[in-house]
Amino acid sequence: MKPVRVLVVDDSATMRGIITSVLQRDPGIEVVGSAGDPFEAREAIKQLSPDVLTLDIEMPRMSGIEFLEKVMRLRPMPVIMVSTLTQAGASVTVEALELGAVECVAKPDFDGLVEKVKSAASARLRPLGERLRPAAPSAGYRLGNKILAIGSSTGGVEALLTVLTSFPANCPPTLITQHMPATFTSSFAARLDKACAPTVVEATDGAPILPGHIYIAPGGVAHLEATGTAAPRCRLVESPPVSGHRPSVDVLFNSVARVYGDRAVGVILTGMGRDGAQGLLAMRNAGAHTLGQDESTSVVYGMPKVAFEIGAVERQKPLSKIATAALDLCAASLKGAA
């Protein structure tokens, strides 16, 4: 296989050198060039046609966000945002992920950068003007007694926005594990809370799991589990990574399978790797309904593909149909709670 061709964009020559050094340790990656600002990057893209772009948030002459928006409108390509772990950096990075950046890494450790670059090279991207528009929240939704668990990774920020902005204010209690660095998930939850009818929060240990609420697993620090039946609560477990991740989708799904059995619905969205597949299978074996995002609408058809191949996915749906399908499965039947 040909190496993944990468263009590194950062206003710091030192940082460009560090990123280049990290990437070039892997023979499957070739750094074809670097640029100190978006204007240099624009010319380099024309000349070099890289497969993947690493892009700094803060740069002179034009911000990384402004440049990203232009790239995604005019010449969509896989972009990995490089950001500091500050709250401000995290907030802007989440905005970049909404615009279509496929992944983010944090300075100065660049955890998982090599793997993310390789995965990004196969991402399916659409121009900004062709993105899916969320459906309006369901009117008169009749809530049942089921809990909803969702797992996602690469491309998941945009996918979750599409799904959750279609949810009514009285949505099923919803637990989500999205692979993100530490501190980024609080910004993501805040942005979702502004955009969605339900209340969206970063999960805290012991928080009651309530209808009309969506709980996001905190990035990098703990796994999110569901616990309790009569009075269900969030539990954060600071144990080692599972399936290569913390938080892990497998941990969330397995806990929901144990606690709720057939009173749950599981959804696996776009993402690289296989995290969540075995957990979703456990949910299905426990009687839960399960959904997987289809290949045509996944930015990276990794996690949902593995889940489908092992029989964990009951039905595959395009992203635009996921919200309606999940809500219908969680809804109360005409004869009573589902």
C-alpha positions in Angstrom: 0.0 0.0 0.0 1.1 3.5 -0.7 2.0 5.6 2.3 -0.5 8.2 3.5 0.7 11.7 2.2 0.4 14.3 4.9 0.7 18.1 4.8 1.5 19.7 8.3 0.1 23.2 8.9 1.2 25.1 12.0 2.6 28.6 12.5 5.3 27.3 14.8 8.4 25.9 13.0 9.2 23.9 16.1 5.8 22.3 16.2 5.9 21.5 12.5 9.1 19.7 13.2 7.7 17.8 16.1 4.6 16.7 14.3 6.7 15.7 11.2 9.0 13.7 13.4 6.1 11.8 15.1 4.5 11.0 11.8 7.6 9.9 10.0 8.4 7.2 12.5 5.8 5.2 10.8 6.7 3.8 7.3 3.0 4.0 6.3 3.1 7.8 6.4 4.9 10.3 4.3 5.0 14.0 5.3 5.1 15.6 1.8 5.3 19.2 3.1 4.5 21.8 5.7 3.1 25.3 5.8 3.2 28.2 8.3 -0.2 29.7 7.6 -3.4 29.0 5.6 -2.2 30.9 2.5 1.0 28.8 2.3 -1.2 25.7 3.0 -3.6 26.6 0.1 -0.7 26.7 -2.4 0.8 23.5 -0.9 -2.5 21.7 -1.3 -2.6 22.6 -4.9 0.9 21.5 -5.6 1.2 18.4 -3.4 -2.4 17.0 -3.3 -2.0 15.5 0.2 -4.2 12.7 1.5 -4.5 14.2 5.0 -4.0 17.7 6.5 -3.0 18.4 10.1 -4.2 21.8 11.0 -3.4 24.1 13.9 -6.2 26.1 15.5 -4.4 29.4 16.1 -2.5 30.9 13.1 -1.7 34.3 11.7 -3.5 35.9 8.7 -6.4 33.5 8.9 -7.6 31.2 11.7 -7.6 27.5 11.4 -11.4 27.5 11.7 -11.8 30.0 8.8 -9.4 28.0 6.6 -11.1 24.7 7.5 -14.5 26.0 6.4 -13.0 27.1 3.1 -11.4 23.7 2.6 -14.6 21.8 3.4 -16.7 24.0 1.1 -14.3 24.0 -1.9 -12.0 21.0 -1.6 -13.1 18.6 1.1 -10.3 16.5 2.5 -9.5 14.7 5.7 -8.3 17.2 8.3 -7.0 16.5 11.8 -7.1 19.4 14.2 -4.1 20.0 16.5 -5.2 21.9 19.6 -4.1 22.8 23.1 -5.9 21.2 26.1 -7.2 24.5 27.3 -10.9 25.1 27.6 -10.7 27.8 24.8 -8.8 25.4 22.6 -11.2 22.6 23.2 -14.2 24.8 22.4 -12.8 25.9 19.0 -11.7 22.3 18.2 -15.3 21.1 18.8 -16.5 23.7 16.4 -13.9 22.4 13.8 -15.2 18.9 14.3 -18.7 20.2 13.6 -17.4 21.7 10.3 -16.1 18.3 9.2 -12.6 17.8 10.7 -12.5 14.1 11.2 -10.3 14.0 14.3 -8.5 16.1 16.9 -5.3 15.6 18.8 -4.0 17.6 21.8 -0.6 19.3 22.1 2.0 18.4 23.2 1.6 14.6 23.5 -0.2 14.0 20.1 -1.7 10.8 21.5 -2.9 8.5 18.7 -1.8 10.9 16.0 -0.3 8.2 13.7 -3.4 5.9 13.9 -5.7 8.9 13.4 -3.8 10.0 10.3 -4.0 6.5 8.8 -7.7 6.2 9.6 -8.5 9.7 8.3 -7.0 8.8 4.9 -10.1 6.6 4.2 -12.7 9.0 5.5 -15.7 9.8 3.3 -16.4 13.5 3.2 -19.1 15.7 1.7 -18.8 19.4 1.0 -20.4 21.6 3.7 -23.3 22.6 1.4 -24.2 18.9 0.9 -24.3 17.9 4.6 -27.3 16.2 6.0 -29.9 18.5 7.6 -31.3 17.3 10.9 -35.0 16.5 10.9 -37.2 18.6 13.2 -37.7 17.3 16.7 -40.7 14.9 16.9 -43.9 16.5 18.1 -46.1 14.6 20.6 -43.4 12.0 21.3 -44.7 9.4 23.7 -41.9 8.2 25.9 -41.6 4.6 26.9 -39.4 3.0 29.7 -36.3 2.3 27.7 -32.8 3.7 27.9 -30.8 4.6 24.8 -27.0 4.0 24.5 -24.9 5.5 21.7 -21.3 4.9 20.7 -19.2 6.9 18.2 -15.7 7.9 17.2 -14.2 9.4 14.1 -16.8 11.6 12.5 -19.0 11.2 15.5 -19.3 14.9 16.4 -21.1 15.7 13.2 -23.1 12.5 13.3 -24.2 13.1 16.9 -25.3 16.6 16.0 -27.4 15.2 13.2 -29.0 12.6 15.4 -29.5 14.6 18.6 -30.9 17.8 17.2 -33.8 15.7 16.0 -34.6 14.6 19.5 -37.7 16.0 21.3 -37.3 17.6 24.7 -38.8 14.5 26.4 -36.3 12.1 24.7 -35.4 8.7 26.2 -32.6 8.9 28.8 -29.5 8.7 26.6 -25.9 7.8 27.4 -23.2 8.5 24.9 -19.6 7.5 24.6 -17.7 9.5 22.0 -13.9 9.1 21.7 -12.5 12.6 22.5 -9.5 13.9 24.5 -9.8 15.1 28.1 -11.6 18.5 28.5 -13.0 18.4 25.0 -16.2 16.6 26.0 -17.4 19.4 28.4 -17.2 21.8 25.5 -19.0 19.3 23.2 -21.8 18.8 25.8 -22.2 22.6 26.1 -22.5 23.0 22.4 -25.0 20.2 22.1 -27.1 21.6 25.0 -27.5 24.8 23.0 -28.4 23.1 19.8 -30.7 20.4 21.1 -34.2 20.4 22.8 -33.2 17.9 25.6 -30.7 18.8 28.3 -27.2 17.7 27.4 -24.5 17.4 30.1 -21.1 15.8 30.6 -21.8 12.8 32.8 -20.8 12.9 36.5 -20.5 10.0 38.9 -23.8 9.3 40.6 -25.9 11.6 38.4 -29.5 10.3 38.0 -30.3 9.1 34.5 -33.5 10.9 33.6 -35.8 11.3 30.6 -35.2 14.4 28.6 -31.5 14.2 29.4 -28.4 13.2 27.4 -25.2 12.3 29.2 -21.8 12.5 27.5 -18.9 10.3 28.8 -16.0 12.6 30.0 -13.1 12.3 27.6 -9.9 10.5 28.6 -10.5 10.1 32.3 -13.1 7.4 33.0 -15.5 4.9 31.5 -19.2 5.7 31.6 -21.5 3.0 32.9 -25.2 2.7 33.7 -26.1 1.3 37.1 -29.3 0.7 39.1 -32.7 -0.2 37.9 -35.3 1.4 40.2 -33.2 4.6 40.4 -30.7 4.4 37.5 -27.5 6.5 37.8 -24.3 7.2 35.9 -21.2 5.6 37.1 -17.7 6.8 36.2 -15.0 4.1 36.4 -11.4 5.1 36.4 -10.1 1.8 35.1 -7.6 1.1 32.3 -8.6 1.5 28.6 -10.8 -1.1 27.1 -10.7 -1.9 23.3 -7.9 0.7 23.3 -10.1 3.5 24.6 -11.1 5.3 27.8 -14.0 6.0 27.7 -14.9 2.8 25.9 -18.1 2.2 24.0 -17.8 -1.5 24.9 -17.9 -0.6 28.6 -21.0 1.5 28.2 -22.9 -1.1 26.1 -21.9 -4.0 28.4 -23.2 -2.1 31.5 -26.5 -1.3 29.7 -26.9 -5.0 28.7 -26.4 -6.1 32.3 -28.6 -3.6 33.9 -31.5 -3.0 31.4 -31.6 -6.1 29.1 -34.4 -5.7 26.7 -35.4 -2.3 28.1 -32.7 -0.7 26.1 -31.7 0.4 22.6 -28.1 0.5 21.3 -26.8 2.6 18.4 -23.3 2.4 17.0 -22.2 5.3 14.7 -19.2 6.2 12.5 -15.7 5.5 13.9 -12.5 3.6 13.3 -11.6 0.4 15.0 -13.9 -2.1 16.7 -14.8 -0.5 20.0 -18.4 -1.1 20.8 -19.0 -4.2 18.6 -18.8 -6.8 21.4 -20.8 -4.6 23.8 -23.5 -4.0 21.2 -23.7 -7.8 20.7 -24.1 -8.2 24.4 -27.0 -5.8 24.3 -28.6 -7.6 21.4 -28.2 -11.0 23.2 -29.8 -9.5 26.2 -32.9 -8.6 24.2 -32.2 -5.0 23.3 -32.9 -3.6 19.8 -29.7 -2.4 18.1 -29.0 -0.1 15.2 -25.8 0.6 13.2 -25.0 3.5 10.8 -24.6 2.3 7.2 -21.4 2.4 5.2 -22.6 5.1 2.7 -23.1 7.8 5.4 -20.2 6.8 7.8 -17.2 9.0 7.7 -15.2 5.9 8.7 -17.0 2.6 8.4 -15.1 0.8 11.1 -16.9 0.4 14.3 -20.4 -0.1 12.7 -18.9 -2.5 10.1 -17.4 -4.8 12.8 -20.6 -4.7 14.8 -22.6 -5.6 11.7 -20.3 -8.4 10.7 -20.4 -10.1 14.1 -24.2 -9.9 14.3 -24.5 -7.1 16.8 -26.5 -4.8 14.5 -30.2 -5.7 14.1 -30.7 -3.1 11.4 -28.4 -0.7 9.5 -29.7 2.8 8.7 -28.4 5.9 7.0 -27.5 8.7 9.4 -30.6 10.7 8.4 -32.8 7.8 9.6 -31.0 6.9 12.9 -32.9 9.4 15.1 -36.3 8.4 14.0 -35.6 4.6 14.2 -34.0 4.9 17.7 -36.9 7.1 19.0 -39.5 4.7 17.6 -37.8 1.7 19.3 -37.8 3.6 22.7 -41.3 5.0 22.4 -44.3 3.7 24.4 -46.6 1.5 22.4 -50.3 2.3 22.1 -51.0 -0.4 24.7 -48.5 0.9 27.2 -44.8 1.3 27.8 -42.6 -0.6 25.3 
